[in-house]
Amino acid sequence: MSGRIRGVTLRTFLGTAALSLTVLAGCGDFDPRSEGALETYTADEIFERGEYELERGQADNAAFYFGEIERLYPYAQITQRALIMQAYAYHRDKDYEASRAAAQRYLDFYPRTEDAAYAQYLLALSFYDQIDEIGRDQGLTFQALQALRTVIEQYPDSEYASSAMLKFDLAFDHLAAKEMEIGRYYLKRGHYMAAVNRFRVVVESFQTTTHTPEALHRLVESYLALGLNDEARTAGAILGHNYQATAWYQDSYDLLSGQGLEPSLVGDSWLAAIYRQMIRGEWL
């Protein structure tokens, strides 16, 4: 868990969990999930048990206890804190859907509290932490980007804003990587126009990512294969101007020079518009 809950670090209030060892724990036959089992305990006692379950790595049990506070004591002062802890516990248990639901409920009930920023951050993480493979459905990536943007725009002064910005950039890069993966697939199989369409998306929509130099080089490759030399030369010119020190530019230069061509702005293709924007600063 990153940051603080109501100005108290997780380590600090988990340090109090030892107090809960005498609460709800001594009866071997005690089943906290049975009907009415927790109704004789106070909200604070149930909360301490939730902390204890977190400390011993039982996040699913912790989420249960924190949720019971909301059910049994909806108007108690500690209920607000229990809800954000439930969202965190679900996230630790990798139950992202439940974590997202709890975080959203917190935002619905307590939109202007100190922990609202953390609730929104947890909501974003419930999408972001599932982005682990380029080949997966990119819908999660788009949802992560939207939720991270909300953290950045609505809570710019929070301690989560900088982390959200970093993750936003990584998720954005992830989308570009997906386009590159598909583009390379088409290129290897000789489907050059299909490949061009994918690399174009990277150059036009993901210029700030790490994939742009390769995308420009792959455009040089694809256009040369199609016999569209003007477009290939223009892609090479953009690559040379912005990424001349990269191996991608050297590869493109070798390809062009091997056909008696040199990188240069030629014609009036979509790449020419990119060239004018990126190099000449002509945006209109």
VMD Tcl script that draws the C-alpha trace (Angstrom):
set ca {
  {0.00 0.00 0.00}
  {1.36 3.33 -0.97}
  {1.07 6.47 1.10}
  {-1.06 7.15 4.17}
  {-4.58 6.47 5.32}
  {-5.86 9.58 7.12}
  {-2.32 10.69 7.79}
  {-1.37 7.37 9.44}
  {0.98 4.97 7.70}
  {-0.10 1.39 7.19}
  {2.88 0.17 9.25}
  {1.80 2.36 12.16}
  {-1.72 1.08 12.45}
  {-0.77 -2.49 11.57}
  {1.62 -2.25 14.51}
  {-1.46 -2.13 16.74}
  {-2.73 -5.41 15.36}
  {-1.16 -7.35 18.23}
  {-3.94 -5.94 20.40}
  {-6.45 -7.83 18.34}
  {-5.00 -11.22 19.17}
  {-7.29 -11.42 22.20}
  {-10.27 -10.28 20.17}
  {-12.33 -12.80 18.19}
  {-9.46 -15.29 18.40}
  {-9.37 -17.73 21.31}
  {-12.37 -19.84 20.43}
  {-11.42 -22.65 18.09}
  {-15.04 -23.17 17.02}
  {-15.70 -19.51 16.36}
  {-16.87 -18.91 12.79}
  {-16.91 -15.18 12.04}
  {-18.87 -15.76 8.83}
  {-21.79 -17.47 10.51}
  {-24.98 -15.48 10.88}
  {-24.83 -13.01 13.76}
  {-21.29 -14.06 14.76}
  {-19.89 -10.53 14.90}
  {-22.90 -8.63 16.16}
  {-21.67 -8.69 19.78}
  {-18.35 -7.07 18.88}
  {-17.66 -3.40 18.48}
  {-16.63 -1.76 15.23}
  {-13.16 -1.10 16.66}
  {-12.72 -4.75 17.64}
  {-13.71 -5.96 14.20}
  {-11.39 -3.41 12.61}
  {-8.47 -4.62 14.71}
  {-9.17 -8.17 13.58}
  {-9.10 -6.98 9.97}
  {-5.70 -5.41 10.60}
  {-4.45 -8.65 12.14}
  {-5.61 -10.65 9.12}
  {-3.73 -8.25 6.84}
  {-0.58 -8.59 8.93}
  {-0.62 -12.37 8.64}
  {-1.21 -12.26 4.89}
  {-4.90 -13.20 4.89}
  {-6.14 -10.31 2.79}
  {-9.39 -12.04 1.84}
  {-10.28 -12.46 5.52}
  {-9.30 -8.87 6.20}
  {-11.63 -7.66 3.45}
  {-14.45 -9.64 5.04}
  {-13.94 -8.04 8.46}
  {-13.71 -4.52 7.07}
  {-16.87 -5.16 5.07}
  {-18.71 -6.36 8.16}
  {-18.04 -3.01 9.82}
  {-19.83 -1.27 6.96}
  {-22.74 -3.70 7.27}
  {-23.09 -3.70 11.05}
  {-22.05 -0.13 11.82}
  {-22.87 1.98 8.75}
  {-22.81 5.23 10.75}
  {-19.78 4.57 12.96}
  {-16.84 6.92 12.62}
  {-14.46 4.07 11.77}
  {-16.68 2.80 8.94}
  {-15.24 5.32 6.48}
  {-11.74 4.06 7.20}
  {-12.88 0.44 7.05}
  {-14.22 0.92 3.53}
  {-10.93 2.18 2.12}
  {-9.14 -0.62 3.95}
  {-11.51 -3.13 2.41}
  {-10.65 -1.80 -1.05}
  {-6.96 -2.14 -0.20}
  {-7.38 -5.66 1.21}
  {-9.22 -6.82 -1.90}
  {-6.45 -5.37 -4.04}
  {-3.80 -7.22 -2.04}
  {-5.81 -10.38 -2.58}
  {-5.82 -9.60 -6.33}
  {-9.61 -9.50 -6.34}
  {-9.51 -6.46 -8.58}
  {-13.20 -6.30 -9.35}
  {-14.13 -6.28 -5.67}
  {-11.38 -3.74 -4.93}
  {-12.68 -1.48 -7.66}
  {-16.25 -1.77 -6.34}
  {-15.18 -0.88 -2.80}
  {-13.05 2.04 -3.99}
  {-15.91 3.37 -6.11}
  {-18.29 3.04 -3.17}
  {-15.87 5.07 -1.06}
  {-15.77 7.77 -3.73}
  {-19.57 7.79 -3.91}
  {-19.95 8.16 -0.14}
  {-16.91 10.28 0.74}
  {-15.87 12.21 -2.40}
  {-14.24 15.12 -0.58}
  {-12.27 13.37 2.12}
  {-8.52 13.11 2.45}
  {-8.53 9.49 1.28}
  {-10.59 10.10 -1.86}
  {-7.38 10.45 -3.86}
  {-6.19 7.07 -2.63}
  {-9.56 5.49 -3.44}
  {-9.30 6.78 -7.01}
  {-5.71 5.55 -7.19}
  {-6.78 2.08 -6.02}
  {-9.53 2.10 -8.62}
  {-6.94 2.87 -11.30}
  {-4.63 0.15 -9.99}
  {-7.45 -2.37 -10.25}
  {-7.12 -1.98 -14.01}
  {-3.42 -1.20 -14.27}
  {-2.18 -4.20 -12.29}
  {-3.84 -6.54 -14.77}
  {-1.83 -5.16 -17.69}
  {0.91 -7.75 -17.70}
  {1.02 -9.04 -21.25}
  {1.11 -7.15 -24.53}
  {-1.15 -9.74 -26.11}
  {-4.02 -9.28 -23.66}
  {-7.21 -7.39 -24.36}
  {-6.25 -3.73 -24.44}
  {-9.58 -2.62 -22.98}
  {-7.99 -2.86 -19.54}
  {-5.23 -0.53 -20.66}
  {-7.70 2.09 -21.87}
  {-9.63 1.86 -18.61}
  {-6.41 2.19 -16.62}
  {-5.46 5.28 -18.60}
  {-8.83 6.90 -17.93}
  {-8.71 6.16 -14.21}
  {-5.09 7.29 -13.88}
  {-5.91 10.51 -15.71}
  {-8.62 11.17 -13.13}
  {-6.04 10.87 -10.33}
  {-3.71 13.25 -12.15}
  {-6.36 15.84 -13.02}
  {-8.58 15.74 -9.91}
  {-5.87 15.19 -7.29}
  {-2.75 16.89 -8.72}
  {-1.40 17.78 -5.28}
  {-1.88 14.35 -3.75}
  {0.97 11.99 -3.01}
  {-0.43 9.61 -5.64}
  {-0.27 12.00 -8.59}
  {3.37 11.38 -9.47}
  {2.93 7.60 -9.34}
  {-0.21 7.91 -11.46}
  {1.71 9.94 -14.05}
  {4.45 7.31 -14.24}
  {1.93 4.51 -14.62}
  {0.01 6.53 -17.20}
  {3.15 6.81 -19.33}
  {3.83 3.09 -18.98}
  {0.26 2.17 -19.92}
  {0.42 4.54 -22.89}
  {3.66 2.87 -23.96}
  {1.94 -0.48 -23.58}
  {-0.71 0.48 -26.15}
  {2.00 1.54 -28.59}
  {3.76 -1.79 -28.03}
  {0.59 -3.60 -29.01}
  {0.37 -1.66 -32.28}
  {4.02 -2.44 -32.98}
  {3.50 -6.13 -32.30}
  {0.66 -6.32 -34.83}
  {2.56 -4.18 -37.33}
  {5.59 -6.44 -37.20}
  {3.34 -9.46 -37.70}
  {1.93 -7.98 -40.90}
  {5.35 -6.82 -42.09}
  {6.91 -10.27 -41.73}
  {4.10 -11.75 -43.80}
  {4.34 -9.19 -46.57}
  {1.08 -7.40 -45.76}
  {2.73 -4.04 -46.14}
  {-0.27 -1.70 -46.18}
  {-1.71 -3.38 -43.09}
  {1.67 -2.94 -41.43}
  {1.81 0.72 -42.48}
  {-1.56 1.35 -40.85}
  {-0.30 0.04 -37.51}
  {3.00 1.91 -37.58}
  {1.14 5.06 -38.58}
  {-0.96 4.84 -35.42}
  {2.22 4.80 -33.35}
  {3.72 7.81 -35.15}
  {0.53 9.85 -35.07}
  {-0.93 8.90 -31.69}
  {1.99 7.68 -29.59}
  {4.82 10.05 -30.53}
  {5.99 10.37 -26.93}
  {6.54 6.64 -26.44}
  {9.74 4.66 -26.83}
  {8.37 2.90 -29.92}
  {8.35 5.87 -32.30}
  {11.89 5.40 -33.70}
  {11.23 1.79 -34.63}
  {7.82 2.67 -36.05}
  {9.46 5.20 -38.40}
  {12.06 2.65 -39.46}
  {9.37 0.05 -40.13}
  {7.56 2.62 -42.25}
  {10.72 3.05 -44.31}
  {10.86 -0.73 -44.76}
  {7.18 -1.03 -45.64}
  {7.08 1.90 -48.06}
  {10.21 0.76 -49.87}
  {8.64 -2.69 -50.26}
  {5.57 -1.02 -51.75}
  {7.64 1.14 -54.06}
  {6.47 4.33 -52.35}
  {9.86 5.98 -52.22}
  {8.67 9.50 -51.37}
  {6.96 8.26 -48.22}
  {9.99 6.13 -47.30}
  {12.33 9.09 -47.71}
  {10.09 11.33 -45.60}
  {9.86 8.75 -42.81}
  {13.65 8.53 -42.91}
  {13.93 12.31 -42.69}
  {11.77 12.44 -39.57}
  {13.76 9.60 -38.05}
  {17.04 11.31 -38.87}
  {15.98 14.63 -37.42}
  {14.66 13.31 -34.12}
  {16.48 10.02 -33.58}
  {19.69 10.24 -35.58}
  {21.76 8.61 -32.84}
  {19.65 5.45 -32.86}
  {20.37 2.19 -34.65}
  {16.94 2.53 -36.26}
  {18.08 5.58 -38.19}
  {21.26 3.88 -39.33}
  {19.26 0.90 -40.56}
  {16.85 3.16 -42.42}
  {19.70 5.18 -43.92}
  {21.33 1.99 -45.15}
  {18.07 0.81 -46.71}
  {17.51 4.12 -48.49}
  {21.07 4.62 -49.65}
  {21.10 1.02 -50.89}
  {18.45 2.08 -53.39}
  {20.15 5.34 -54.29}
  {17.83 7.39 -52.04}
  {18.41 9.71 -49.13}
  {16.19 10.84 -46.26}
  {14.32 13.98 -47.29}
  {10.89 15.60 -47.15}
  {9.24 14.66 -50.42}
  {5.62 14.91 -51.53}
  {2.54 15.76 -49.51}
  {1.64 12.53 -47.71}
  {0.48 12.20 -44.10}
  {4.15 11.87 -43.18}
  {4.85 15.25 -44.75}
  {2.28 16.73 -42.36}
  {4.02 14.99 -39.45}
  {7.37 16.35 -40.69}
  {6.01 19.91 -40.78}
  {4.54 19.55 -37.32}
  {7.47 17.87 -35.59}
  {10.33 19.63 -37.29}
  {9.05 22.95 -38.58}
  {6.45 23.54 -35.92}
  {3.74 24.13 -38.51}
  {0.56 22.89 -36.81}
  {-2.03 24.52 -39.05}
}
mol new
graphics top color blue
foreach p $ca { graphics top sphere $p radius 0.5 }
foreach p [lrange $ca 0 end-1] q [lrange $ca 1 end] { graphics top cylinder $p $q radius 0.2 }
display resetview
